[in-house]
Amino acid sequence: MSILGEVRPEHDATEGDARVLLHYLRSYRQPVLDVWSACTSRSQLERWLGAVSGGSGNYTIEPVDGPVAGPIAVRVEHCVAPHELVVHIDGCIVELRLSQVGVVTNLELVRRHLCHPEASAVGPRWQYLLDRLTAYLEYRPLPCWADYPELAAEYR
């Protein structure tokens, strides 16, 4: 398993708002376009995430494995290829940022607007998905969800 994500205070919270965000950072020795394609190309998503259908910014994903039985509704809110992607996934906001420095591409994923108690359930899910992406990009076997629920305590 990879490095854990971080639970952080939500940066646009108002006084008395206890919402948090989950922040993950991964680095790949691959060009930014390759990592972007793995995150956005239907044919590549199907290899590590699941079947993708739809279009015009509204998609449905049928996960191959994981904590959520499909289908999952995805709506693209903002996209600046190959560096920024903001999506609503079943009503939740997820931000993806990619930057290349030399031969390394950094991927930053932020899951926004969580109530703090939700972080322990949601945190392992995103870690699992990022680990699947990493395994795909590194030509390694994909991890199984069964190994991740025990990480819930790390996100409290």
C-alpha positions as YAML, in Angstrom:
chain: A
units: angstrom
residues:
- id: 1
  name: MET
  ca: [0.00, 0.00, 0.00]
- id: 2
  name: SER
  ca: [1.00, 3.57, -0.57]
- id: 3
  name: ILE
  ca: [1.30, 6.71, 1.50]
- id: 4
  name: LEU
  ca: [-1.88, 7.69, 3.32]
- id: 5
  name: GLY
  ca: [-3.86, 10.75, 2.37]
- id: 6
  name: GLU
  ca: [-4.16, 13.64, 4.81]
- id: 7
  name: VAL
  ca: [-7.28, 14.94, 6.53]
- id: 8
  name: ARG
  ca: [-7.14, 18.75, 6.43]
- id: 9
  name: PRO
  ca: [-9.55, 21.55, 7.35]
- id: 10
  name: GLU
  ca: [-11.63, 22.66, 4.36]
- id: 11
  name: HIS
  ca: [-10.00, 25.82, 3.01]
- id: 12
  name: ASP
  ca: [-13.25, 27.57, 2.09]
- id: 13
  name: ALA
  ca: [-15.03, 26.78, 5.36]
- id: 14
  name: THR
  ca: [-16.77, 29.57, 7.22]
- id: 15
  name: GLU
  ca: [-16.53, 30.11, 10.98]
- id: 16
  name: GLY
  ca: [-18.06, 27.16, 12.81]
- id: 17
  name: ASP
  ca: [-17.89, 24.94, 9.70]
- id: 18
  name: ALA
  ca: [-16.10, 21.74, 10.68]
- id: 19
  name: ARG
  ca: [-15.88, 20.25, 7.20]
- id: 20
  name: VAL
  ca: [-12.61, 18.71, 6.08]
- id: 21
  name: LEU
  ca: [-10.96, 17.66, 2.85]
- id: 22
  name: LEU
  ca: [-8.84, 14.65, 1.98]
- id: 23
  name: HIS
  ca: [-5.54, 15.40, 0.25]
- id: 24
  name: TYR
  ca: [-3.44, 12.84, -1.63]
- id: 25
  name: LEU
  ca: [-0.18, 13.26, -3.52]
- id: 26
  name: ARG
  ca: [1.44, 10.73, -5.85]
- id: 27
  name: SER
  ca: [4.48, 11.02, -8.12]
- id: 28
  name: TYR
  ca: [5.13, 9.06, -11.31]
- id: 29
  name: ARG
  ca: [8.21, 8.81, -13.50]
- id: 30
  name: GLN
  ca: [6.03, 9.27, -16.57]
- id: 31
  name: PRO
  ca: [5.06, 12.21, -18.77]
- id: 32
  name: VAL
  ca: [2.06, 14.24, -17.64]
- id: 33
  name: LEU
  ca: [0.15, 13.26, -20.81]
- id: 34
  name: ASP
  ca: [0.49, 9.56, -19.96]
- id: 35
  name: VAL
  ca: [-0.83, 10.05, -16.43]
- id: 36
  name: TRP
  ca: [-3.62, 12.34, -17.69]
- id: 37
  name: SER
  ca: [-4.67, 9.72, -20.25]
- id: 38
  name: ALA
  ca: [-4.75, 7.01, -17.58]
- id: 39
  name: CYS
  ca: [-7.16, 9.23, -15.59]
- id: 40
  name: THR
  ca: [-9.38, 10.38, -18.47]
- id: 41
  name: SER
  ca: [-9.25, 7.96, -21.41]
- id: 42
  name: ARG
  ca: [-12.16, 5.49, -21.48]
- id: 43
  name: SER
  ca: [-10.00, 2.65, -22.75]
- id: 44
  name: GLN
  ca: [-7.44, 3.16, -19.99]
- id: 45
  name: LEU
  ca: [-10.01, 3.75, -17.22]
- id: 46
  name: GLU
  ca: [-11.62, 0.43, -18.11]
- id: 47
  name: ARG
  ca: [-8.33, -1.35, -17.40]
- id: 48
  name: TRP
  ca: [-7.97, -0.18, -13.80]
- id: 49
  name: LEU
  ca: [-11.30, 1.33, -12.71]
- id: 50
  name: GLY
  ca: [-14.24, -0.04, -14.67]
- id: 51
  name: ALA
  ca: [-16.50, 0.41, -17.69]
- id: 52
  name: VAL
  ca: [-17.29, 4.01, -18.65]
- id: 53
  name: SER
  ca: [-20.39, 5.14, -20.54]
- id: 54
  name: GLY
  ca: [-21.97, 8.48, -21.37]
- id: 55
  name: GLY
  ca: [-20.58, 11.68, -22.82]
- id: 56
  name: SER
  ca: [-20.83, 15.49, -22.97]
- id: 57
  name: GLY
  ca: [-19.40, 15.79, -19.48]
- id: 58
  name: ASN
  ca: [-21.80, 13.28, -17.87]
- id: 59
  name: TYR
  ca: [-20.52, 9.75, -17.38]
- id: 60
  name: THR
  ca: [-21.35, 6.55, -15.57]
- id: 61
  name: ILE
  ca: [-18.66, 4.23, -14.21]
- id: 62
  name: GLU
  ca: [-19.28, 0.57, -13.36]
- id: 63
  name: PRO
  ca: [-16.39, -0.26, -10.98]
- id: 64
  name: VAL
  ca: [-14.58, -3.56, -11.41]
- id: 65
  name: ASP
  ca: [-13.85, -3.82, -7.67]
- id: 66
  name: GLY
  ca: [-14.17, -1.59, -4.67]
- id: 67
  name: PRO
  ca: [-16.32, -0.32, -1.85]
- id: 68
  name: VAL
  ca: [-19.11, 1.10, -4.01]
- id: 69
  name: ALA
  ca: [-21.20, -1.16, -6.19]
- id: 70
  name: GLY
  ca: [-21.86, 0.69, -9.44]
- id: 71
  name: PRO
  ca: [-23.07, 2.59, -11.18]
- id: 72
  name: ILE
  ca: [-21.30, 5.81, -10.19]
- id: 73
  name: ALA
  ca: [-22.45, 9.10, -11.74]
- id: 74
  name: VAL
  ca: [-19.65, 11.50, -12.75]
- id: 75
  name: ARG
  ca: [-20.15, 15.06, -14.01]
- id: 76
  name: VAL
  ca: [-17.19, 17.08, -15.28]
- id: 77
  name: GLU
  ca: [-17.34, 20.62, -13.91]
- id: 78
  name: HIS
  ca: [-13.96, 21.96, -15.05]
- id: 79
  name: CYS
  ca: [-11.24, 20.56, -17.31]
- id: 80
  name: VAL
  ca: [-7.96, 22.04, -18.47]
- id: 81
  name: ALA
  ca: [-6.10, 19.14, -20.08]
- id: 82
  name: PRO
  ca: [-3.63, 17.84, -19.01]
- id: 83
  name: HIS
  ca: [-3.42, 19.72, -15.72]
- id: 84
  name: GLU
  ca: [-6.78, 20.25, -14.00]
- id: 85
  name: LEU
  ca: [-9.95, 18.23, -13.64]
- id: 86
  name: VAL
  ca: [-12.83, 18.96, -11.26]
- id: 87
  name: VAL
  ca: [-15.67, 16.45, -11.15]
- id: 88
  name: HIS
  ca: [-18.78, 15.76, -9.13]
- id: 89
  name: ILE
  ca: [-18.93, 12.07, -8.28]
- id: 90
  name: ASP
  ca: [-22.31, 11.09, -6.93]
- id: 91
  name: GLY
  ca: [-22.66, 14.66, -5.64]
- id: 92
  name: CYS
  ca: [-19.16, 14.92, -4.13]
- id: 93
  name: ILE
  ca: [-16.46, 17.31, -5.37]
- id: 94
  name: VAL
  ca: [-13.11, 15.83, -6.43]
- id: 95
  name: GLU
  ca: [-10.22, 17.92, -7.77]
- id: 96
  name: LEU
  ca: [-7.33, 16.43, -9.71]
- id: 97
  name: ARG
  ca: [-4.20, 18.44, -10.53]
- id: 98
  name: LEU
  ca: [-1.22, 17.22, -12.54]
- id: 99
  name: SER
  ca: [2.14, 18.92, -12.98]
- id: 100
  name: GLN
  ca: [5.35, 17.72, -14.55]
- id: 101
  name: VAL
  ca: [8.76, 18.63, -13.14]
- id: 102
  name: GLY
  ca: [11.56, 17.14, -15.22]
- id: 103
  name: VAL
  ca: [10.73, 13.47, -15.73]
- id: 104
  name: VAL
  ca: [8.32, 13.28, -12.78]
- id: 105
  name: THR
  ca: [4.59, 13.94, -12.91]
- id: 106
  name: ASN
  ca: [2.95, 14.88, -9.62]
- id: 107
  name: LEU
  ca: [-0.71, 14.04, -9.14]
- id: 108
  name: GLU
  ca: [-2.65, 15.83, -6.42]
- id: 109
  name: LEU
  ca: [-6.16, 14.61, -5.60]
- id: 110
  name: VAL
  ca: [-8.46, 16.49, -3.24]
- id: 111
  name: ARG
  ca: [-11.83, 15.17, -2.07]
- id: 112
  name: ARG
  ca: [-13.74, 18.24, -0.83]
- id: 113
  name: HIS
  ca: [-16.44, 19.09, 1.73]
- id: 114
  name: LEU
  ca: [-16.54, 16.08, 4.04]
- id: 115
  name: CYS
  ca: [-17.93, 16.01, 7.54]
- id: 116
  name: HIS
  ca: [-14.98, 14.88, 9.67]
- id: 117
  name: PRO
  ca: [-16.58, 11.56, 10.73]
- id: 118
  name: GLU
  ca: [-16.97, 10.63, 7.03]
- id: 119
  name: ALA
  ca: [-13.20, 10.81, 6.45]
- id: 120
  name: SER
  ca: [-12.61, 7.38, 7.98]
- id: 121
  name: ALA
  ca: [-14.97, 5.75, 5.46]
- id: 122
  name: VAL
  ca: [-14.01, 7.84, 2.42]
- id: 123
  name: GLY
  ca: [-10.24, 8.06, 2.96]
- id: 124
  name: PRO
  ca: [-9.43, 4.39, 2.32]
- id: 125
  name: ARG
  ca: [-11.61, 4.45, -0.83]
- id: 126
  name: TRP
  ca: [-9.55, 7.16, -2.50]
- id: 127
  name: GLN
  ca: [-6.30, 5.60, -1.35]
- id: 128
  name: TYR
  ca: [-7.44, 2.34, -2.92]
- id: 129
  name: LEU
  ca: [-8.34, 4.01, -6.23]
- id: 130
  name: LEU
  ca: [-5.02, 5.86, -6.37]
- id: 131
  name: ASP
  ca: [-3.17, 2.63, -5.60]
- id: 132
  name: ARG
  ca: [-5.01, 0.97, -8.50]
- id: 133
  name: LEU
  ca: [-4.02, 3.84, -10.79]
- id: 134
  name: THR
  ca: [-0.40, 3.57, -9.60]
- id: 135
  name: ALA
  ca: [-0.33, -0.20, -10.14]
- id: 136
  name: TYR
  ca: [-1.77, 0.27, -13.64]
- id: 137
  name: LEU
  ca: [0.82, 2.92, -14.55]
- id: 138
  name: GLU
  ca: [3.65, 0.77, -13.16]
- id: 139
  name: TYR
  ca: [2.45, -2.47, -14.82]
- id: 140
  name: ARG
  ca: [1.91, -4.21, -11.47]
- id: 141
  name: PRO
  ca: [-1.06, -6.33, -10.36]
- id: 142
  name: LEU
  ca: [-4.03, -4.23, -9.26]
- id: 143
  name: PRO
  ca: [-4.77, -4.21, -5.52]
- id: 144
  name: CYS
  ca: [-8.05, -5.58, -4.11]
- id: 145
  name: TRP
  ca: [-10.46, -3.56, -2.00]
- id: 146
  name: ALA
  ca: [-10.47, -6.19, 0.77]
- id: 147
  name: ASP
  ca: [-7.07, -4.90, 1.95]
- id: 148
  name: TYR
  ca: [-8.23, -1.31, 2.54]
- id: 149
  name: PRO
  ca: [-11.14, -1.07, 5.04]
- id: 150
  name: GLU
  ca: [-8.67, -1.62, 7.92]
- id: 151
  name: LEU
  ca: [-7.16, 1.81, 7.11]
- id: 152
  name: ALA
  ca: [-10.27, 3.64, 8.35]
- id: 153
  name: ALA
  ca: [-8.68, 4.42, 11.72]
- id: 154
  name: GLU
  ca: [-5.81, 6.23, 9.97]
- id: 155
  name: TYR
  ca: [-8.25, 8.84, 8.60]
- id: 156
  name: ARG
  ca: [-9.90, 9.79, 11.93]
...
